[in-house]
Amino acid sequence: MFKSRKRKLQKKMPAAAAMPSDIQNQQLSADLAANEQTLKGLFTNCSDFTCRHIQINGKPKIILFYIEGFTDTKTLDSILLKPLMFQGLPNGLNKVGSLSQVVEHELLAFTPVHTVSDIGKLVNNILKGELAVLVEGETKALIADLAGAEQRSVDEPATEVAIRGPRDGFTESLRTNTTLIRKRIRSTRLKLEALTIGELSQTDVAIVYIEGIAPETILQEVRKRLQRIEIDGILESEFIEEFIEDVPFTPFPQIQNTERPDIVTANLLEGRVAILVDNTPFALIVPMTFWNGLQAVEDYYERFIYTSFIRFVRFISFNIAIYLPSIYVALSTFHPKLIPTTLLISIAAAREGVPFPAIIEALMMELVFEGLREAGIRLPKAVGSAVSIVGALVIGQAAVQAGIVSAPMGHDGNCFIFHS
């Protein structure tokens, strides 16, 4: 359903997908004013788009283009603008007419730089937070990597707390996330293939794998599924997950997601492939098996005997959670003779004043406690936990005393809330 909706959005708004084709491939002009007018036309009503004019002692005019708040203006002011204002332009600018030879080596030698010659690439680089430098008479623009948007520090993930293990977690910065993985696997066999998805969002995505360990068939399948995605914007890795999963209409996860770089590293060493998406701390790991869902964070750091036992307990608990309610309803409603006599008498006595069948009881309690769980997650932390725990106790006990549900069903619901 969500896949279809997103694809329709892409087909419904073809004009908004990208800039006009005549401007996309348009080459930069030697006339600096014409280039400035073209860029201002593309960034109309964009208050964060900044054009800064520089002209010193009648030397060739320079214009800096960048996105305010997305570019490191402190570095720009201290290393580029102040020297220009007080010392003037380098002498080489009059002798060498190439922007790539002069500005790159004399003005912006402190950061990686490259040149572009068409409007489309220039706009894309500006939107990534990079600085664009245009000089009068030059048909190429210099792009300096000065992206410096505010980002969250590396902290331990709140959803995957480990008793033993590293305390760092992914952030919303793609480059920070790849660094955390590279710090653990310092080998040239660790590959990071970059691609961009989203016509409007232009979201950076990285395919991470270890050459020689990850099967080539899996890599080819991942590349093929990512390249065929057509969507206006990628806001989170879940968008990609919906497009590349095998069966969309299932409540069970088919792709593992995690905020921990150590889990990603361990899976890479096992031959899996990770997909990192910019602007989200959640990485995707493919392929996922059933047993991956039963692993915990510290399973990689505990002794194998204890870890094997705990995994077995998780498997038993998983089966109990899945099958016990349905088995209880089936036996109490359709096959009471299969229940031991003593237990059957106890269940019958507990259900004596309940007006609803067992299946209605189970559905009612599932809905009520699911609502309490949702309230505990969405409400502020100061009241969320209190609402979920106290609400479960009060509602469960009140429902049992009022005769709406039986005592076994009400107490099972309370245990479910405490377990959650």
KEKE-543850 format. One line per 3 residues: number of its first residue (from 1); their letters; for each residue x, y, z of C-alpha. Coordinates in nm, 4 decimals. Layout:
BEGIN
NUM	A	X Y Z; ...
***
This chain:
BEGIN
1	MFK	0.0000 0.0000 0.0000; 0.2773 0.2440 0.0974; 0.4882 0.1453 -0.2015
4	SRK	0.2051 0.2191 -0.4399; 0.1340 0.5526 -0.2736; 0.4963 0.6649 -0.3017
7	RKL	0.5284 0.5608 -0.6657; 0.2090 0.7492 -0.7505; 0.3523 1.0579 -0.5841
10	QKK	0.6544 1.0337 -0.8121; 0.4382 1.0024 -1.1245; 0.1974 1.2705 -1.0154
13	MPA	0.4615 1.5439 -0.9804; 0.7108 1.4990 -1.2660; 0.7749 1.8720 -1.2960
16	AAA	0.8878 1.8989 -0.9333; 1.1273 1.6076 -0.9594; 1.4179 1.8100 -1.0881
19	MPS	1.5170 2.1447 -1.2360; 1.4296 2.2169 -1.6008; 1.6407 2.0155 -1.8438
22	DIQ	1.7519 2.3230 -2.0346; 1.9078 2.4621 -1.7166; 2.0246 2.1255 -1.5819
25	NQQ	2.2789 2.0840 -1.8621; 2.3487 2.4532 -1.9171; 2.7161 2.5435 -1.9112
28	LSA	2.8487 2.8239 -1.6936; 2.9086 3.1520 -1.8711; 3.2160 3.3722 -1.8571
31	DLA	2.9774 3.6519 -1.7595; 2.9607 3.6405 -1.3799; 2.6411 3.8483 -1.3673
34	ANE	2.4619 3.6029 -1.5953; 2.5630 3.3091 -1.3749; 2.4477 3.4938 -1.0655
37	QTL	2.1099 3.5723 -1.2235; 2.0608 3.2078 -1.3221; 2.1384 3.0812 -0.9713
40	KGL	1.9166 3.3401 -0.8055; 1.6358 3.2382 -1.0380; 1.6711 2.8741 -0.9337
43	FTN	1.6856 2.9674 -0.5634; 1.3909 3.2087 -0.5744; 1.2215 3.2480 -0.2319
46	CSD	1.5077 3.0562 -0.0665; 1.6021 3.2851 0.2208; 1.8959 3.0663 0.3274
49	FTC	2.0670 3.0941 -0.0133; 2.3547 3.3430 0.0203; 2.5511 3.5314 -0.2478
52	RHI	2.8587 3.7123 -0.1202; 3.0411 3.9539 -0.3515; 3.4151 4.0165 -0.3122
55	QIN	3.6174 4.2714 -0.5079; 3.9531 4.4014 -0.3872; 4.1664 4.6744 -0.5459
58	GKP	3.9943 4.6440 -0.8789; 4.0992 4.2781 -0.9148; 3.8679 4.0246 -1.0823
61	KII	3.5334 4.0039 -0.9071; 3.4510 3.6937 -0.7023; 3.1109 3.5698 -0.5808
64	LFY	3.0666 3.3052 -0.3131; 2.7470 3.0964 -0.3178; 2.6435 2.8817 -0.0216
67	IEG	2.3512 2.7761 0.1986; 2.3489 2.9576 0.5321; 2.3401 2.7143 0.8245
70	FTD	2.4530 2.4293 0.5997; 2.8041 2.5615 0.5313; 3.0815 2.6130 0.7854
73	TKT	3.0844 2.9942 0.7755; 3.3350 3.0216 1.0613; 3.6013 2.8443 0.8587
76	LDS	3.5006 3.0452 0.5535; 3.5411 3.3764 0.7365; 3.8649 3.2963 0.9171
79	ILL	4.0580 3.1185 0.6416; 3.9247 3.2673 0.3195; 3.7467 3.5999 0.3672
82	KPL	3.9745 3.7659 0.6241; 4.2956 3.6987 0.4271; 4.1264 3.8328 0.1160
85	MFQ	4.0080 4.1463 0.2936; 4.3417 4.2299 0.4575; 4.5982 4.0832 0.2153
88	GLP	4.4153 4.1032 -0.1146; 4.4087 3.8472 -0.3922; 4.7212 3.6398 -0.4649
91	NGL	4.9515 3.7693 -0.7337; 4.9158 3.4488 -0.9274; 4.5563 3.5346 -1.0134
94	NKV	4.6789 3.7931 -1.2656; 4.9328 3.5580 -1.4238; 4.7341 3.2341 -1.4448
97	GSL	4.3799 3.2554 -1.5784; 4.2714 2.9076 -1.4658; 4.0485 2.9045 -1.1612
100	SQV	4.1465 2.5462 -1.0780; 4.5161 2.6389 -1.0705; 4.4950 2.9672 -0.8804
103	VEH	4.2066 2.9589 -0.6397; 4.2476 2.5912 -0.5593; 4.6165 2.6172 -0.4680
106	ELL	4.6342 2.9691 -0.3272; 4.2930 3.0584 -0.1866; 4.1403 2.7269 -0.0801
109	AFT	4.4362 2.5015 -0.0208; 4.2983 2.4064 0.3228; 4.0135 2.1858 0.1980
112	PVH	3.9472 1.9333 -0.0841; 3.8289 2.1180 -0.3936; 3.7159 2.0401 -0.7463
115	TVS	3.5655 2.2298 -1.0376; 3.2357 2.2002 -1.2243; 3.1282 2.3586 -1.5493
118	DIG	2.7501 2.3092 -1.5673; 2.4635 2.4566 -1.3656; 2.3111 2.1246 -1.2591
121	KLV	2.6212 1.9939 -1.0831; 2.6841 2.3367 -0.9323; 2.3370 2.3523 -0.7769
124	NNI	2.3651 1.9965 -0.6426; 2.6931 2.0771 -0.4721; 2.5536 2.3951 -0.3168
127	LKG	2.2561 2.1994 -0.1825; 2.4972 1.9563 -0.0167; 2.6384 2.2418 0.1913
130	ELA	2.9520 2.2988 -0.0148; 3.0903 2.6385 -0.1077; 3.0824 2.7529 -0.4728
133	VLV	3.3326 3.0156 -0.5887; 3.2843 3.1927 -0.9223; 3.5328 3.4386 -1.0718
136	EGE	3.4653 3.6926 -1.3460; 3.5836 3.5607 -1.6822; 3.5974 3.1962 -1.5720
139	TKA	3.3641 2.9296 -1.7158; 3.4263 2.6903 -1.4272; 3.3171 2.7101 -1.0664
142	LIA	3.5306 2.5950 -0.7760; 3.3580 2.3693 -0.5224; 3.5075 2.3560 -0.1728
145	DLA	3.3940 2.1022 0.0830; 3.2896 2.3298 0.3695; 2.9761 2.1461 0.4769
148	GAE	2.9329 2.2130 0.8472; 2.5701 2.1632 0.9486; 2.4942 2.1015 1.3164
151	QRS	2.4775 1.7347 1.4058; 2.4201 1.5161 1.7073; 2.7198 1.3787 1.8945
154	VDE	2.8024 1.0085 1.9036; 2.6116 0.8577 2.1987; 2.4911 0.5160 2.3070
157	PAT	2.1645 0.4207 2.1308; 1.8673 0.4418 2.3652; 1.6882 0.1504 2.1941
160	EVA	1.9822 -0.0936 2.2038; 2.1466 -0.0610 2.5429; 2.4188 -0.3187 2.6065
163	IRG	2.5436 -0.4454 2.9413; 2.8824 -0.5170 2.7908; 3.0145 -0.3696 2.4680
166	PRD	3.0933 -0.0387 2.2958; 2.8894 0.2681 2.3917; 2.8909 0.4498 2.0582
169	GFT	2.6048 0.4584 1.8120; 2.5196 0.5898 1.4693; 2.4126 0.9507 1.4172
172	ESL	2.2226 1.1298 1.1416; 2.5491 1.2023 0.9535; 2.6364 0.9465 0.6876
175	RTN	3.0072 1.0296 0.6961; 3.0186 0.9914 1.0746; 2.8524 0.6500 1.0453
178	TTL	3.0955 0.5255 0.7815; 3.3841 0.6457 0.9994; 3.2561 0.4413 1.2943
181	IRK	3.2606 0.1304 1.0746; 3.5970 0.2114 0.9184; 3.7446 0.2496 1.2671
184	RIR	3.6566 -0.1141 1.3373; 3.7572 -0.2610 1.0004; 4.0809 -0.0943 0.8905
187	STR	4.1161 -0.2731 0.5627; 4.1007 -0.1758 0.1982; 3.8634 -0.4674 0.1486
190	LKL	3.5928 -0.2707 0.3274; 3.4048 -0.1098 0.0405; 3.1571 0.1787 0.0531
193	EAL	2.9672 0.2319 -0.2712; 2.7889 0.5664 -0.2879; 2.4661 0.6481 -0.4700
196	TIG	2.1911 0.9091 -0.4507; 1.8192 0.8287 -0.4185; 1.5273 1.0697 -0.4302
199	ELS	1.4558 1.3203 -0.7043; 1.3921 1.6042 -0.4608; 1.5721 1.4980 -0.1433
202	QTD	1.8903 1.3768 -0.3210; 1.9634 1.1535 -0.0228; 2.3100 0.9993 -0.0032
205	VAI	2.3114 0.6220 0.0431; 2.6090 0.3925 0.0985; 2.6332 0.0194 0.0310
208	VYI	2.8851 -0.1258 0.2760; 3.0412 -0.4706 0.2401; 3.3699 -0.6576 0.2713
211	EGI	3.5159 -0.7635 -0.0603; 3.5778 -1.1358 -0.0753; 3.3368 -1.2155 0.2090
214	APE	3.0022 -1.0779 0.0877; 2.8614 -1.2982 -0.1939; 2.8592 -1.1246 -0.5321
217	TIL	2.5022 -1.2413 -0.5991; 2.3767 -1.0548 -0.2917; 2.5697 -0.7410 -0.3895
220	QEV	2.4243 -0.7427 -0.7389; 2.0721 -0.7887 -0.6023; 2.1160 -0.5015 -0.3549
223	RKR	2.2481 -0.2704 -0.6279; 1.9644 -0.3633 -0.8633; 1.6906 -0.3058 -0.6061
226	LQR	1.8330 0.0275 -0.4921; 1.8866 0.1589 -0.8446; 1.5276 0.0909 -0.9485
229	IEI	1.3790 0.3010 -0.6638; 1.1849 0.6010 -0.7962; 1.0582 0.8385 -0.5309
232	DGI	1.0553 1.2110 -0.4615; 1.2275 1.1913 -0.1232; 1.3916 0.9523 0.1238
235	LES	1.3321 1.0705 0.4806; 1.4470 0.7592 0.6660; 1.5937 0.4173 0.5943
238	EFI	1.2469 0.2627 0.6342; 1.1526 0.4168 0.2984; 1.4241 0.2084 0.1329
241	EEF	1.3279 -0.0961 0.3371; 0.9751 -0.0911 0.1927; 1.1045 -0.0814 -0.1636
244	IED	1.3617 -0.3596 -0.1431; 1.1882 -0.6136 0.0824; 1.0504 -0.9327 -0.0725
247	VPF	0.6997 -0.9452 0.0795; 0.5424 -0.6064 0.1596; 0.2207 -0.7374 0.3205
250	TPF	0.3597 -0.9013 0.6322; 0.3952 -0.7800 0.9923; 0.7324 -0.9514 1.0316
253	PQI	1.0574 -0.7673 0.9535; 1.2539 -0.8944 0.6552; 1.5472 -0.6544 0.6873
256	QNT	1.7420 -0.6052 1.0075; 1.7919 -0.2488 1.1314; 2.0252 -0.1287 1.4035
259	ERP	2.1811 0.1852 1.5499; 2.4996 0.0125 1.6649; 2.8141 0.0108 1.4477
262	DIV	2.9492 -0.2989 1.6239; 2.6456 -0.5028 1.5136; 2.6884 -0.3798 1.1568
265	TAN	3.0574 -0.4708 1.1698; 2.9855 -0.8193 1.3013; 2.7319 -0.8807 1.0236
268	LLE	2.9751 -0.7530 0.7605; 3.2311 -1.0045 0.8825; 2.9636 -1.2734 0.8459
271	GRV	2.9143 -1.1906 0.4787; 2.6137 -0.9612 0.4918; 2.5663 -0.6212 0.3306
274	AIL	2.4788 -0.2980 0.5141; 2.2886 -0.0023 0.3713; 2.3556 0.3362 0.5351
277	VDN	2.1244 0.6312 0.4665; 2.2010 0.9956 0.5343; 1.9847 1.1782 0.7943
280	TPF	1.9036 0.8650 0.9945; 2.0952 0.6647 1.2597; 1.9340 0.3335 1.1562
283	ALI	2.1379 0.1110 0.9252; 1.9836 -0.1732 0.7246; 2.1425 -0.5194 0.7121
286	VPM	2.0609 -0.7731 0.4406; 1.9856 -1.0541 0.4130; 1.8039 -1.1159 0.7416
289	TFW	1.7205 -1.4597 0.8771; 1.4787 -1.5653 1.1494; 1.7617 -1.6220 1.3965
292	NGL	1.8887 -1.2648 1.3573; 1.5722 -1.1485 1.5304; 1.6580 -1.3563 1.8373
295	QAV	2.0037 -1.2052 1.8841; 2.0757 -0.9345 2.1389; 2.3451 -0.6687 2.1483
298	EDY	2.5765 -0.8353 2.3984; 2.5573 -1.1814 2.2390; 2.8862 -1.1049 2.0642
301	YER	3.0627 -1.0287 2.3932; 2.9367 -1.2955 2.6381; 3.0605 -1.6546 2.6764
304	FIY	2.9093 -1.8937 2.4231; 2.7517 -2.1234 2.6857; 2.5543 -1.8422 2.8475
307	TSF	2.4661 -1.6856 2.5123; 2.3413 -2.0161 2.3691; 2.1232 -2.0735 2.6744
310	IRF	1.9751 -1.7217 2.6590; 1.9009 -1.7588 2.2880; 1.7193 -2.0842 2.3632
313	VRF	1.5154 -1.9050 2.6309; 1.4287 -1.6313 2.3803; 1.3129 -1.8925 2.1301
316	ISF	1.0886 -2.0596 2.3893; 0.9499 -1.7212 2.4977; 0.8829 -1.6282 2.1354
319	NIA	0.6765 -1.9426 2.0836; 0.4866 -1.8839 2.4074; 0.4020 -1.5279 2.3075
322	IYL	0.2882 -1.6367 1.9602; 0.0946 -1.9543 2.0365; -0.0247 -1.9417 2.4002
325	PSI	-0.3206 -1.6993 2.3533; -0.4486 -1.8882 2.0501; -0.4029 -2.2259 2.2222
328	YVA	-0.5906 -2.0977 2.5297; -0.8814 -1.9737 2.3160; -0.8921 -2.2936 2.1091
331	LST	-0.8864 -2.5263 2.4101; -1.1278 -2.3325 2.6305; -1.3776 -2.2792 2.3480
334	FHP	-1.3637 -2.5845 2.1218; -1.1640 -2.8613 2.2947; -1.2136 -2.8336 2.6742
337	KLI	-1.1700 -3.2113 2.7078; -0.7996 -3.1729 2.6329; -0.7521 -2.9615 2.9473
340	PTT	-0.6744 -3.1489 3.2713; -0.9799 -3.1696 3.4962; -0.8372 -2.9644 3.7827
343	LLI	-0.7231 -2.6870 3.5500; -1.0525 -2.6979 3.3606; -1.2506 -2.6509 3.6816
346	SIA	-1.0305 -2.3538 3.7758; -1.0762 -2.1914 3.4333; -1.4518 -2.2559 3.4365
349	AAR	-1.4839 -2.0986 3.7811; -1.2864 -1.7931 3.6681; -1.5017 -1.7546 3.3558
352	EGV	-1.8343 -1.8150 3.5302; -1.9480 -1.4498 3.5311; -1.7850 -1.3382 3.2056
355	PFP	-2.0463 -1.2546 2.9365; -1.8071 -1.2718 2.6393; -1.6502 -1.5727 2.4677
358	AII	-1.2770 -1.6276 2.5051; -1.1914 -1.4892 2.1614; -1.3672 -1.1572 2.2383
361	EAL	-1.1849 -1.1450 2.5732; -0.8480 -1.1908 2.4067; -0.9138 -0.9265 2.1417
364	MME	-1.0390 -0.6747 2.3989; -0.7349 -0.7173 2.6202; -0.4981 -0.7006 2.3227
367	LVF	-0.6494 -0.3687 2.2096; -0.6559 -0.2159 2.5576; -0.3006 -0.3058 2.6476
370	EGL	-0.1706 -0.2138 2.3016; -0.3279 0.1295 2.3528; -0.1576 0.1599 2.6928
373	REA	0.1749 0.0569 2.5434; 0.1381 0.3178 2.2687; 0.0526 0.5821 2.5271
376	GIR	0.3615 0.4910 2.7277; 0.5799 0.5383 2.4175; 0.4259 0.8606 2.2829
379	LPK	0.3693 1.0487 2.6076; 0.6570 1.2394 2.7721; 0.8952 1.0204 2.9700
382	AVG	0.7872 1.1764 3.2990; 0.4338 1.0356 3.2665; 0.4644 0.7675 2.9995
385	SAV	0.5967 0.4846 3.2163; 0.3543 0.5638 3.4976; 0.0559 0.5618 3.2614
388	SIV	0.1504 0.2283 3.1060; 0.2272 0.0393 3.4285; -0.0355 0.1873 3.6601
391	GAL	-0.2946 0.1915 3.3816; -0.2361 -0.1769 3.3130; -0.2758 -0.2703 3.6779
394	VIG	-0.5852 -0.0573 3.7318; -0.7618 -0.1498 3.4076; -0.6723 -0.5172 3.4348
397	QAA	-0.7913 -0.5462 3.7940; -1.1042 -0.3406 3.7278; -1.1945 -0.5501 3.4232
400	VQA	-1.1590 -0.8719 3.6229; -1.3640 -0.7421 3.9180; -1.6360 -0.6118 3.6851
403	GIV	-1.6656 -0.9506 3.5197; -1.5763 -0.8217 3.1726; -1.2793 -1.0563 3.1374
406	SAP	-1.1672 -1.3607 3.3297; -0.8842 -1.3555 3.5814; -0.6363 -1.5579 3.3653
409	MGH	-0.6792 -1.3193 3.0724; -0.6472 -1.0066 3.2892; -0.3351 -1.1271 3.4675
412	DGN	-0.1781 -1.2306 3.1344; -0.2343 -0.8763 3.0088; -0.0610 -0.7284 3.3145
415	CFI	0.2357 -0.9572 3.2596; 0.2475 -0.8458 2.8965; 0.2722 -0.4802 2.9974
418	FHS	0.5489 -0.5450 3.2505; 0.7371 -0.7519 2.9924; 0.7100 -0.4703 2.7359
***
